[in-house]
């Protein structure tokens, strides 16, 4: 199993450009999450999804949109990138079956720089 | 979700036990204590979690006080590869609750 895969791993954008970050998981997990991590900080939750076709806002949702059209994929979009969105983005997924208190699995991150 | 307080940094000698404390005085009855770690800039990695009983797995032990207001993660024989940022998180059990990260504790294991 690949687990959680993020695409791309690195990207440089110009201010105002748009892009989509893709997160794919092959574990049939219901929950998926997008976080951002700035230098010296912990991870902050941007958006999350509790199932296919549903999304919800996290702590820092402004400037981002998400979609969960397929259970295995969670897309994070930046419509008009700003330098403040320079960060490392992490995707995670979690099952809600079994013990119901399961661990989250994280991808390896996407390093985004907006110039 | 309840908030947690951790020391910003700790040192530990290689081969010794590393004891990482966490305060979660506002934890509620259905909230679990989770520990994750982040090595360098990789994605966080799950370590262990518990509700009220002490827990042990192949990576670590988790000691939760009887009043559940604090806990300690124990790495019994720290190695250089355990150098990482360790996050203590409380989250409601079941399908509820998201993982909300604080700044964690930077553990440096020294030779």
Interface residues (C-beta under 8 A of the other chain):
Chain A: X4 X30 X31 X33 X35 X40 X41 X42 X43 X44 X45 X48 X50 X58 X59 X88 X90 X92 X96 X100 X101 X103 X104 X105 X106 X107 X108 X109
Chain B: X32 X34 X36 X41 X42 X43 X44 X45 X46 X49 X87 X93 X94 X95 X98 X99 X100 X101 X102 X103 X104
